[in-house]
Amino acid sequence: MSRIEEITAEIAKILTKYDHALKEEAIIDGDNIEFEYSPNEIVEECWEDFYSLGNSILPKLLSRDIAVSDIPAIFTLWGIDNFGRMLVSFGDYKYLHAACMDLDPSNFSWDPFNSALRSYFSLEKIANIKNKFEFDLAVTSFTDSIESYSAGASMPMEDARAFAYIAQMTALKSSIYASYKTIQNLFSAINQIRPYEQANTFTQVPLPYVGSSFGLESDIANWIHKQISAEFLFDEDLMFDVNDQGVNQNLELLKSAWLQKPVVELSEIEDHVWKIVAANLPGELSHEGQVIEFSVHCVYQLHERFIEKEGGNFEMNDNPIERYRVVLLRTGERPEYDSELDRCFLALQILVGANSLGTDISNIESEIDWLRLKEKDNPLLGVDRKELEILESNYLARIKKIEGN
């Protein structure tokens, strides 16, 4: 018998146990099943057995011997009403089904699988999450559970549990595996249990690009600058509504693409991550006796990450390092751009960025980020200062010629 077959059999065993227990308490009138006393206590015992089974499954789940998708859905869902309805298709458990449907979802929480996950992902475990698989498990266990609580507003979460959940979700927001979209979900979940928390929201635009999105680099860079400078991530003043007249749908889709990026990106160096520190960074350079102003689209800085323990708490901290990544944004599709001109423009951004940041170009790497295509290029890998200056001059000469025409 496979592990999944064993889990399925154990689920059936638990369901049969409590279906029989409820049969003893049932008052049967034809097809109608009622209970003289509330079935609440027996269903709670069923929850506890499911919770214990969840704890026994976790080691196999975390080692990836089994996947969540392999586990019968009746075990992983939340909501006592959802559980009751699922029983009908899982087997003949009519007394347990009747008891679940008799309970008020706003007064009875059912999420044994997610509860087992949340118990496992302590603050220390969150600080030591090793991969995105573990991170996604942890996030889902919180966001799904909070959604189940919010479905029943008359059932407030006790202060101690709310405090613990907020602390754990706040730690998850600092993970290297958190995307801006994930942070939005965590903000939303926190807001469900602490309504006074300002929860800024981002709604992905489920629409296609219309025609060309070429030439929106300055617009998106300016928006990113405002976004990362806002007091709260997902500042409502910076959000969009595609139903508003005059809204550039392509620009909003580019915003959506950027918001789905990781908040921090893993580096090839162990325990180091990249964090965005500037967008639309102003700079200038001298050319033929003139001072020309330019802006660098995006700048990321390398940070060393480490875990500190203060008292009984574990905190994720980081130290910035003098290592930067200059990113040239491209909002359209490849045929719309001159690849050689892009190399030249990226070289200019590196030199302008080095001057603005007060660092040597040896501390800067670069890339082109194709937002619409969700692709990246590194066309200047290994290029030295002399070649960068040649490329910069070529760019300025070509731009001058284009403007002259």
N, C-alpha and C positions, 0 to 999 in steps of 0.2 A: 504494500500500500504506500503510495506517494505521500509526501508531507501535506500536500493540499487535500488529498483524500482523507487524511487523518484529521485535518482541521475541520473539513466538512462534516465528518462523522461526529466530531466532538461538539460542533454546533448543534447538530441534530439531537445528540444526547441531552444537551442542556435544554433545548426547546421541549423535548418530550418530557423531561423531568418537571418542568414548570407548567406545561399543559395539563399533565396529570394532577398536579397539586391544585390547579385552578378548577379542574373538573369537580374536585371534592367540595369546592365552595360555591359551585354554580347552581343557579335555579333555572331549570330548562322548561320552556313553554313552547313546544313545537320547534320551530327554527330559531326562536328567540332565546338568547342566553343573557341572564342577569346575575348579579352577585349580591348576596344579602349584606356583605360587608365590602368595603373598598378593597379592590385587588392590589392596591398600591404597594403593600409590603412584599407580596410575593413577586411582583414585577421588579421591585428593587433588588431582591435576591437574585433574580435572573440577570439583572444588570451587573451585579457583582461577579457572577460566574463568567459572564462575557468579558468583563474587565480583566479577570485573572487569566482567561484564555489569551487576551490581547498581550499581556505581559509575557506569556510563554512563547508567543509568536515573534515578538520583537527581535530576539537574537538572530533568527533565520531571516527576518526581513532586512535587518541592518547589514547582514553579511551577504545579502542579495541571493540567498539560496531560493527565496520565493519573492514574488512581486506583489504589490498591493492589488494590482489588477487580477491576480490569480485567486485572491481570497474572495469567497462568496460575498456578494454585495450586501446581503442581509446583515453581515457582521460589521461592515465598515460605514454604513450609513448613519445619519444622525436624525433625531426627531422621533418621539414615540409613535406619532401617527404614521410616519414613513415606515417605521419598523412593523407596525401592525398590518399595514397594507401589503408589505413584502412577504409576510408570513403566509399569505394565501397562495402565493406562487411557489413557496419553498416546500410546503408540505401540509399535512392535515393537523393543524394546531389551532382548531377553532376556538378553544377556550382561552388560550393565550391571546389569540387575535381579538376576541371579544373584550378581554380585559384591557388590552392596549387601546382599542378604539373607545373604551369607556373613560379613559384618563384624559385630562385636559392638557394638551401639549404646552400650554403657557405655565403650567404648574408642575410639570414632570419632565426633567431633562433626560434625554437618552443619547449618549454618545460614548459608549464604553471603549471603543477602539481609539478614538481621539484622546480620551482621558488617559489611556495607557501610554500613548505617545507623549502627551504633555508631562506626565509624571516622569518619564524617562529624560526628557529634554530639560534638565535643570539649567540654571544659569551657567554652571561650570561646563556642562555638556555642550551648551550652545556656543560658548567661547571656544570650544575645541572641535567644532564641526569640521569634518575633513573633506567633504565633497558636496556637490549640489544635490545629490540624491538625498542625503541626510537633511540638508537645509530645507528642501521642498517638503519632506515629511513633516518637519517641525512646523513650518509655516501653515501647511494645510490643517494640521491638528488644532491650531489656534483659530484661524480664520473661519473654518467650517463650524467650529464649536461656538464662536461668538455669534455667527449668523443664526445658529439654533437658539441661542439665548434671546437675540433681538426679535425673533419671531414671536416670543411671548413676553411682551413688555410688562406684564403683571408679575413676572418672576424675576425680581432684581437679584443680581449676583451679590453674594455676601462680600463685605469689604476685604476680608483677608484673601479670598480667591481673586477678586478683581485686582488687588495690589500685586499679587504674584503674577497674574497674567500680563499686566501692563509692564512689569519688570522684564519678563521673558520676551515679550514682543519687542520691547525697546532694544534688548540685546540682539534680537534677530535683525532689526533694522540696520545694525552696525556690521553685519556679516559681510565678508567679501563676496558672498554669493547673492546678495540682495540686488535686485534690479529696481529701477525707479517704479515700475509697475507693482512689484512686490511691496515696496515701501508704501505705496498708495493703499494697497489692501490692508496692510498692518495699521496704517493710520485710521482707516475706516473701521477696523475691528476694535481698536482702542476707543474710538469714538462711541461705539455701541455700549461699552461698559463704563465710560467716563464721558458723558455728554458734553461737559464743559471743555474737554480737550479740543483744541482747534484741529480739525481733520481736513486738510486740504485734499482735494480729489482730482484725479486725472481719469478721464474717460477716453479710452481708445476709440478712434474714429473708424467705424466699420465701412469705409467707403474706398473706392478705387481712385488712383490718380487720374486726373483728366488732362490729357495732352501732355505738353512739356512742363517739367518742373525746373528747367534750366534757369540759372541766374538768381536763385533765391538765397545764395550763400550769406550775403550781408544781413538779410532779414532774419535768417535762422540763427546766425551768430549773435546778433543783437538780442534775440529772444532768449538764447541760452545764457547770455550774460545776465539778463534780468532774472532768469530762473534761479541761477546759482547764487545770486546776490540777495534773493528774497529772504525775508525773515523766516518764513516757513516754506518748506518744499511744497510745490504745487500751490503756490499763491493763487487765490481765486481771481485776482486781478489779471493774472497772466494766462488764465484758461480760455478756452475757446468754445464757440457754439457754431457748428457748421450750418445751422439753420438761420443764423444772422445774415442779413443781406450785406453783400460786399466782402464777405469772408473768402479768403483765398484757400480753397479746399486743399490744394497741393501743399501749401505752407502748413496747414494744420496736420496733414498726414506726415510731413517731415518732423513736426513737433512730436507727434505720436511715436515715430520711429526712434527719435532721440530719447524719449522718456522710458522706452523699454530697454535701454542699455543698462548694464550693471552700474551701480553707483560707484563702485570701485572695481578695477580690473586687475586680475592676477598678473603678476610679473613672472618672467622666466627665473627670477631670483627668488629663492625660497623665503617665505615670510615677508615678502615685499609686495606692495600693491600700488597701482596708479590711481590717483584721484584728480579730478578736474579742479583747477585752481583759478582759471581765468578764461574768459571768452571775450572776443572783440577787444583784445588787449592792444591799446594804442602804442604806436612806435613811429620812428622816423629814420630817414637815412639821407645822406648827402649824395647828390648826383649832378655832375656838371655845374657845380656852384649853387645848386638849388637844394633846399631842404624839402623832402617829400614825405608826407605823412601816410602811413599805412596802418592797418590793424591785423593782428594775428587772430585767426578764427578761434582756435581753442588751444589751451595749454594745460597739460597734465603734469603732475609732479609725483615722483617716486616716494613712497613712505614705507618705513620699516614697521611692521606690526608686531606687537608683543602683548602678552597677557599679564596683568598685575593682579595680585590678590590683596585687597584691603579689608581687614576684618574678616568677615565671612563671605565677602562678595568678590567675584571675578570680573574684571573690567578689561575690555579690549582697548588698547591705546596704540598710537603710532607716532613716529618721529619723521618729519619731512627730511628728505635728502636732496642735495644739490644735483639732481638729475631730472631732466624735463623731457617732455614729448610735445612737439609742436604738430598740430593737426590742421591740415587744409581740408575744409569741407567741400563736398561736391553734392549738389542737390538734384542734378539731372541724370541722364544716362550717358554712357561712355562716348557714343558717336557725336554727342553735342559738344565735346571738349577736345582741345588740342593737347595731346599727351605730353609733347615736348614743352609747350608753354606752361603746362601744369608743373612740370619738373622745375622750370625756371622760377615760377611763382612760389613753389614750396621752398626753394633755396632762399628766396627773398624773405619769406616768413621766418625761416630759421635765423637769418642774420638780424632781422628786426627784433625777433623774439629774444635773442641772446643779448642784444643791447638793452631792451626794456627790462629784462630780468636781471641784468648785471652779472651775467655768467659767461663762461667761455663756451664756444660752440661744441667743444669736446664733451660738454655735459648735456648736449641736446640730441635727441633722436627725433625722427619725423615719420609721418604717414599721411596718406590721403584717405579720408573717410567718406565713402559713397553712401549717403544716408538712404536714398531711395532704394538702392540696390542691396544695402546691408552687406557691403564688401569693403575691404581695406587693401591699400597698396603701400609698399615701402620702396619707392623708386630711387631714393637717395641714400640707401644703405651703404656705408663705407666711404662716402664722398667727403673730401677734406675741404678746408676753408678756401683754398685757392680755387678749386672747381666751383664751390658755392658762389664765390664772387663773380666768376665768369658767367655762371647761369643767371645770377642776379642782373648783371649788365645786359645780357641777352634779353631778359624779360623787359627791362626798362626801354631798351632800344626798340623792341617789337611793339610795345605799347605806344611809344612815341610815334612810330611809323603808322600804326593803326589810327591813332588820333589825328595824325596829319592828313590821312586820307578821308 
